[in-house]
Amino acid sequence: MSAQEVETITTTEELAAFCAQAKEQPYVTLDTEFLRERTYYSKLCLIQAALPPAGTGKNSAGRAVLIDPLVGDISLEPLYDLFRHRETVKVFHAARQDLEIFFHDAGVLPDPLFDTQIAAMVCGFGEQVGYETLVKKIARHQLDKSSRFTDWSRRPLSDDQATYALADVTYLRNIYEFLAAQLVKTGRSAWVEEEVGVLLNAETYINRPEEAWERVRTRSGSPKFLSVVRELARFREAYAQERDVPRSRVFKDDALIELASTRPQSEADLGKSRLLLREARKGEIANGILAAVKAGIRSKDMPKATQEEPGRPGNAALADLLRVLLKAKSDAADVAPKLIASASDLDAIASGGRDLAALAGWRAEVFGNDALRLARGEIALSAEGGQVQIVAVPGK
């Protein structure tokens, strides 16, 4: 299929007509292509959408289109209106980055939403399963991914790009229908809905400068050091957001740690840095760095390192037992272990932590309740016939 043969929408009127047709369908599959290497916020370059195959909805012949926001004067409001339409499920694979674009552009998120990556993890396809894998296993097709890293902002699109882009939504229909049926069969639709709730929470897409320091990995727990880290990360995040540049173009994490350690007081001090970019040693960035260092040193509200609860005797051993239990439970339920609990969750449970997602909702049924019983000494683990068995402890 050539790019000329692909139906490409470039006007608001065309988009409105397509979205009106989509509203008559039970679902629509969607994907985006974007660039982010030179900006803080993703630059939307293309939207792909496909309707169900003929026979699953009225007035549908399995139409698939490319929506081009870079050609002409197109408004995406008809698409956002479709996102608000509750009778049509919006299907994405690994939707977080796609949704972040729409949230920052218009403050809208597609609801109801179905994420096939989450559903696949619930259905036993493994950790963070990729779209290509699902196409191969469910749709029985091998994708050509050679166009994955092409420049999606250039026009016209090549034939390979058009074919690649459409494949991201046409095979997604088969994947969605298969996984949705599996979830109904296993009674796990609510599990996916619980996870999708995180994607539909606006807080997921908000990066607050004052919280940016929490994502910086440090080895020192010194309050004064962390105070300077906090102010440097706050300045970097705000600067990157205001000017729409990547954080790394301001300064990278290793430079931030160096600055928090050396605490420069002048541009001359900045000139001695081994890791700071040359552009950051003078001008606005340099002034921001020096002001942040000064604010961090003078702060009376020193932060504390984010730590797991203090260890207790036997916690390391308990954490290891919890890992064995998680593996056994995830195998039995045929669910990806990391979807149930992370390594830090297990360490937190072993140290007495209880306010954790791993101990609530569907996770409690699959793993959390027995994890707490194991932590209280009410059950033990044994091996029998190559399988891990749960054994009640007498008197508990």
C-alpha positions as CSV (number, residue, x, y, z in Angstrom):
1,M,0.0,0.0,0.0
2,S,1.4,3.4,-1.0
3,A,1.1,6.6,1.0
4,Q,-1.2,7.9,-1.7
5,E,-3.6,5.0,-1.3
6,V,-3.9,5.5,2.5
7,E,-6.9,7.6,3.6
8,T,-5.4,10.6,5.3
9,I,-7.5,13.2,7.1
10,T,-6.2,16.7,7.0
11,T,-9.3,18.9,7.7
12,T,-11.6,19.4,10.7
13,E,-14.6,18.5,8.6
14,E,-13.1,15.2,7.5
15,L,-12.1,14.4,11.1
16,A,-15.6,15.3,12.4
17,A,-17.2,12.9,9.8
18,F,-14.8,10.1,10.8
19,C,-15.4,10.6,14.5
20,A,-19.2,10.6,14.0
21,Q,-18.9,7.2,12.3
22,A,-16.7,6.0,15.2
23,K,-19.3,7.0,17.7
24,E,-21.6,4.4,16.2
25,Q,-19.1,1.7,16.9
26,P,-18.4,-0.3,20.0
27,Y,-14.7,0.6,19.9
28,V,-12.1,2.4,17.9
29,T,-8.3,1.6,18.0
30,L,-5.9,4.5,18.2
31,D,-2.1,5.2,18.2
32,T,0.2,8.2,17.8
33,E,3.5,9.0,16.3
34,F,5.5,11.8,18.0
35,L,8.9,13.3,18.5
36,R,10.4,14.2,21.9
37,E,14.2,14.3,21.5
38,R,14.3,18.1,21.3
39,T,11.4,19.2,23.5
40,Y,10.0,18.7,27.0
41,Y,6.5,18.0,25.7
42,S,6.0,15.5,22.9
43,K,5.3,17.0,19.5
44,L,2.4,15.2,18.0
45,C,3.1,14.2,14.4
46,L,0.4,11.7,13.4
47,I,-2.7,9.9,14.8
48,Q,-3.8,6.6,13.5
49,A,-7.4,5.2,14.0
50,A,-9.3,2.2,12.9
51,L,-12.9,1.1,13.2
52,P,-14.1,-2.5,13.8
53,P,-14.1,-4.9,10.8
54,A,-17.4,-5.3,8.9
55,G,-20.1,-7.2,10.8
56,T,-19.2,-6.0,14.3
57,G,-20.9,-2.6,14.0
58,K,-23.3,-0.8,11.7
59,N,-22.1,1.3,8.9
60,S,-18.5,0.0,9.2
61,A,-16.2,-1.6,6.7
62,G,-13.2,-1.7,8.9
63,R,-12.2,1.8,8.0
64,A,-8.6,2.8,9.0
65,V,-7.2,6.3,8.6
66,L,-4.2,8.5,9.3
67,I,-5.0,11.9,10.9
68,D,-2.3,14.4,10.1
69,P,-2.1,17.4,12.5
70,L,0.8,18.9,10.6
71,V,-0.9,19.5,7.3
72,G,-3.5,22.2,6.9
73,D,-5.4,23.9,9.6
74,I,-7.0,21.0,11.4
75,S,-8.6,21.1,14.9
76,L,-8.6,18.0,17.0
77,E,-11.7,18.9,18.9
78,P,-13.8,16.3,17.0
79,L,-11.4,13.6,18.2
80,Y,-11.5,15.0,21.8
81,D,-15.3,14.9,21.6
82,L,-15.0,11.2,20.6
83,F,-12.8,10.7,23.6
84,R,-15.6,12.0,25.8
85,H,-18.2,9.7,24.1
86,R,-18.9,7.0,26.7
87,E,-20.5,4.5,24.3
88,T,-17.3,3.9,22.3
89,V,-14.3,2.2,23.9
90,K,-11.0,3.9,23.0
91,V,-8.3,1.1,22.5
92,F,-4.6,1.9,22.8
93,H,-1.5,-0.2,23.4
94,A,0.8,1.1,26.2
95,A,-1.3,4.3,26.3
96,R,0.6,6.4,28.8
97,Q,2.7,8.5,26.4
98,D,-0.2,8.9,23.9
99,L,-2.5,10.1,26.6
100,E,0.1,12.5,28.0
101,I,0.0,14.3,24.6
102,F,-3.7,14.7,24.6
103,F,-3.8,15.7,28.3
104,H,-1.3,18.5,27.8
105,D,-2.8,19.6,24.5
106,A,-6.5,19.8,25.6
107,G,-6.8,18.5,29.2
108,V,-8.8,15.5,27.9
109,L,-8.4,11.8,28.4
110,P,-10.2,9.0,26.4
111,D,-12.9,7.4,28.5
112,P,-13.7,4.5,28.5
113,L,-10.2,3.3,27.8
114,F,-8.8,-0.1,27.1
115,D,-5.0,-0.7,27.2
116,T,-4.0,-3.9,25.5
117,Q,-0.6,-3.9,27.2
118,I,-2.2,-4.0,30.6
119,A,-4.7,-6.5,29.5
120,A,-2.0,-8.8,28.0
121,M,-0.1,-8.7,31.4
122,V,-3.3,-9.8,33.1
123,C,-3.9,-12.5,30.5
124,G,-0.4,-14.1,31.0
125,F,1.6,-12.6,28.1
126,G,4.4,-11.5,30.4
127,E,6.0,-8.2,31.6
128,Q,5.5,-5.1,29.6
129,V,4.6,-7.1,26.5
130,G,5.2,-5.2,23.2
131,Y,2.7,-4.7,20.4
132,E,4.9,-6.6,17.9
133,T,4.8,-9.7,20.2
134,L,1.0,-9.5,20.5
135,V,0.6,-9.1,16.7
136,K,2.7,-12.2,16.2
137,K,1.0,-14.3,18.9
138,I,-2.6,-13.2,18.5
139,A,-2.9,-11.9,14.9
140,R,-0.4,-14.4,13.5
141,H,1.4,-11.7,11.6
142,Q,5.1,-10.5,11.5
143,L,5.4,-6.7,11.6
144,D,8.0,-4.7,9.8
145,K,9.3,-2.3,12.4
146,S,12.0,-0.6,10.3
147,S,10.1,2.7,10.3
148,R,9.8,2.9,14.1
149,F,12.5,5.5,14.6
150,T,12.0,7.6,11.4
151,D,11.3,11.3,11.5
152,W,7.5,11.5,11.7
153,S,7.5,15.3,11.3
154,R,8.8,15.2,7.7
155,R,6.3,15.4,4.9
156,P,5.3,13.7,2.7
157,L,5.2,10.4,4.6
158,S,6.9,7.5,2.8
159,D,5.0,4.3,1.8
160,D,6.8,2.4,4.5
161,Q,5.8,5.0,7.2
162,A,2.2,4.9,6.1
163,T,2.1,1.1,6.2
164,Y,3.8,0.9,9.5
165,A,1.5,3.5,11.1
166,L,-1.7,1.8,9.9
167,A,-0.5,-1.6,11.1
168,D,-0.3,-0.1,14.7
169,V,-4.1,0.2,14.7
170,T,-5.4,-2.4,12.2
171,Y,-3.9,-5.5,14.0
172,L,-4.8,-3.8,17.3
173,R,-8.5,-4.7,16.5
174,N,-7.7,-8.4,16.6
175,I,-5.7,-8.0,19.8
176,Y,-8.4,-6.1,21.5
177,E,-11.2,-8.5,20.6
178,F,-9.1,-11.5,21.7
179,L,-8.0,-10.0,25.0
180,A,-11.5,-8.5,25.9
181,A,-13.0,-12.0,25.4
182,Q,-10.3,-13.6,27.5
183,L,-11.0,-11.1,30.3
184,V,-14.7,-11.9,30.3
185,K,-13.9,-15.6,30.2
186,T,-11.6,-15.3,33.3
187,G,-13.7,-12.7,35.1
188,R,-10.8,-10.3,35.2
189,S,-12.2,-7.3,33.4
190,A,-12.3,-5.4,36.6
191,W,-8.6,-6.0,37.1
192,V,-7.8,-4.1,33.9
193,E,-10.3,-1.4,34.8
194,E,-8.5,-0.8,38.1
195,E,-5.2,-0.4,36.3
196,V,-6.6,1.8,33.6
197,G,-7.9,4.1,36.4
198,V,-4.3,5.2,36.9
199,L,-4.1,6.2,33.2
200,L,-7.3,8.2,33.5
201,N,-6.1,10.1,36.6
202,A,-4.8,13.6,35.6
203,E,-2.2,13.4,38.3
204,T,-0.4,10.8,36.2
205,Y,0.6,13.4,33.7
206,I,1.5,16.4,35.9
207,N,5.2,16.9,36.7
208,R,5.5,19.4,39.5
209,P,8.9,21.2,39.8
210,E,8.9,21.0,43.6
211,E,8.6,17.2,43.4
212,A,11.2,16.7,40.6
213,W,14.0,15.9,43.1
214,E,12.3,12.7,44.2
215,R,13.1,11.2,40.8
216,V,16.9,11.9,41.1
217,R,18.9,9.0,42.4
218,T,21.3,10.0,45.1
219,R,23.6,8.1,47.5
220,S,23.8,10.7,50.2
221,G,21.0,11.2,52.7
222,S,22.4,14.4,54.1
223,P,19.5,16.9,54.5
224,K,21.6,19.8,53.3
225,F,22.8,17.9,50.2
226,L,19.2,16.8,49.5
227,S,18.0,20.4,50.0
228,V,20.4,21.6,47.2
229,V,19.3,18.6,45.0
230,R,15.7,19.6,45.5
231,E,16.3,23.3,44.5
232,L,18.4,22.4,41.5
233,A,15.8,19.8,40.3
234,R,13.0,22.4,40.9
235,F,14.8,25.0,38.8
236,R,15.7,22.5,36.0
237,E,12.1,21.2,35.8
238,A,10.5,24.7,35.7
239,Y,13.1,25.9,33.1
240,A,12.5,22.9,30.9
241,Q,8.8,23.2,31.0
242,E,8.7,27.0,30.4
243,R,11.0,26.7,27.4
244,D,9.8,23.3,26.2
245,V,13.3,21.7,26.2
246,P,14.4,18.3,27.5
247,R,15.7,18.3,31.1
248,S,19.0,16.9,29.8
249,R,19.5,20.1,27.7
250,V,19.5,22.1,30.9
251,F,21.8,19.8,32.8
252,K,21.8,16.0,33.3
253,D,21.4,14.2,36.6
254,D,25.1,13.5,37.0
255,A,25.8,17.2,36.7
256,L,23.0,17.9,39.2
257,I,24.6,15.6,41.7
258,E,28.0,17.2,41.1
259,L,26.6,20.6,41.7
260,A,24.8,19.6,44.9
261,S,28.1,18.2,46.1
262,T,30.4,21.1,45.1
263,R,27.8,23.9,45.8
264,P,29.3,26.5,43.4
265,Q,29.0,30.2,44.4
266,S,30.0,31.9,41.2
267,E,30.3,31.5,37.4
268,A,34.0,30.9,38.0
269,D,33.0,27.9,40.2
270,L,30.7,26.6,37.5
271,G,33.6,26.7,35.1
272,K,35.4,24.1,37.1
273,S,32.6,21.6,36.7
274,R,33.5,18.4,34.9
275,L,29.9,17.5,33.9
276,L,28.0,20.7,33.3
277,L,27.3,21.6,29.7
278,R,29.2,24.6,28.4
279,E,25.9,26.5,27.7
280,A,24.9,26.1,31.3
281,R,28.0,27.8,32.7
282,K,26.8,31.3,31.9
283,G,23.6,33.2,31.3
284,E,20.1,32.2,32.5
285,I,20.9,28.6,33.4
286,A,24.1,29.6,35.3
287,N,22.1,32.2,37.2
288,G,19.4,29.7,38.0
289,I,21.9,27.1,39.2
290,L,23.6,29.6,41.5
291,A,20.3,30.8,42.9
292,A,19.1,27.2,43.4
293,V,22.3,26.3,45.3
294,K,21.9,29.3,47.5
295,A,18.3,28.6,48.2
296,G,19.1,25.0,49.0
297,I,21.8,25.9,51.5
298,R,19.6,28.6,53.2
299,S,16.4,26.5,53.3
300,K,15.0,25.9,56.8
301,D,12.8,23.1,55.4
302,M,15.4,20.4,54.8
303,P,14.0,17.3,53.0
304,K,14.6,13.8,54.2
305,A,15.6,10.9,52.0
306,T,12.8,8.7,50.8
307,Q,13.5,5.4,52.5
308,E,11.7,2.2,53.1
309,E,10.7,1.6,56.7
310,P,13.6,0.6,59.0
311,G,14.6,-3.0,58.7
312,R,13.9,-5.5,61.4
313,P,15.7,-8.8,62.1
314,G,14.7,-11.3,59.5
315,N,13.3,-8.8,57.0
316,A,15.7,-9.7,54.3
317,A,14.8,-13.4,54.7
318,L,11.1,-12.5,54.7
319,A,11.5,-10.4,51.5
320,D,13.1,-13.4,49.9
321,L,10.1,-15.6,51.0
322,L,7.7,-13.0,49.6
323,R,9.5,-13.2,46.2
324,V,9.0,-16.9,46.2
325,L,5.3,-16.5,47.1
326,L,4.9,-13.9,44.4
327,K,6.4,-16.2,41.8
328,A,4.1,-19.0,42.8
329,K,1.0,-16.9,42.9
330,S,1.7,-15.1,39.6
331,D,2.3,-18.5,37.9
332,A,-0.9,-19.9,39.3
333,A,-2.9,-16.9,38.2
334,D,-1.0,-16.6,34.9
335,V,-0.4,-12.9,35.6
336,A,2.9,-10.9,35.1
337,P,4.5,-10.7,38.6
338,K,5.4,-7.0,38.3
339,L,1.8,-6.1,37.7
340,I,1.1,-7.6,41.1
341,A,4.0,-6.2,43.1
342,S,7.3,-4.6,42.5
343,A,10.6,-5.5,44.3
344,S,10.3,-2.4,46.4
345,D,6.7,-3.4,47.4
346,L,8.0,-6.7,48.7
347,D,10.8,-5.0,50.7
348,A,8.2,-2.6,52.1
349,I,5.9,-5.4,53.2
350,A,8.8,-7.2,54.8
351,S,9.6,-4.0,56.8
352,G,6.0,-3.5,58.0
353,G,4.6,-1.4,55.2
354,R,0.8,-1.9,54.7
355,D,-0.5,1.1,52.7
356,L,0.5,-0.5,49.3
357,A,-1.3,-1.2,46.1
358,A,0.0,-4.8,46.2
359,L,-2.2,-5.3,49.3
360,A,-5.4,-3.9,48.0
361,G,-8.0,-4.6,45.3
362,W,-7.6,-7.6,43.0
363,R,-3.9,-7.9,44.1
364,A,-5.0,-8.7,47.6
365,E,-7.0,-11.7,46.3
366,V,-4.1,-13.0,44.2
367,F,-1.2,-12.3,46.4
368,G,-1.6,-9.6,49.2
369,N,-3.7,-11.6,51.7
370,D,-1.3,-14.5,51.7
371,A,1.7,-12.1,51.8
372,L,0.3,-10.6,55.0
373,R,-0.3,-14.1,56.4
374,L,3.3,-15.1,55.6
375,A,4.5,-11.9,57.2
376,R,2.5,-12.7,60.4
377,G,3.9,-16.2,60.5
378,E,0.5,-17.8,59.9
379,I,1.6,-19.7,56.8
380,A,4.9,-21.2,55.6
381,L,6.2,-22.3,52.2
382,S,7.3,-25.7,51.2
383,A,8.3,-27.4,47.9
384,E,6.4,-30.5,46.7
385,G,6.8,-32.1,43.3
386,G,8.7,-29.0,42.0
387,Q,5.8,-26.7,43.1
388,V,5.7,-24.2,45.9
389,Q,3.0,-25.1,48.5
390,I,1.4,-22.9,51.2
391,V,1.3,-24.7,54.5
392,A,-0.7,-23.4,57.5
393,V,1.4,-23.0,60.7
394,P,-0.3,-24.9,63.6
395,G,-1.5,-22.6,66.4
396,K,-1.5,-19.5,64.2
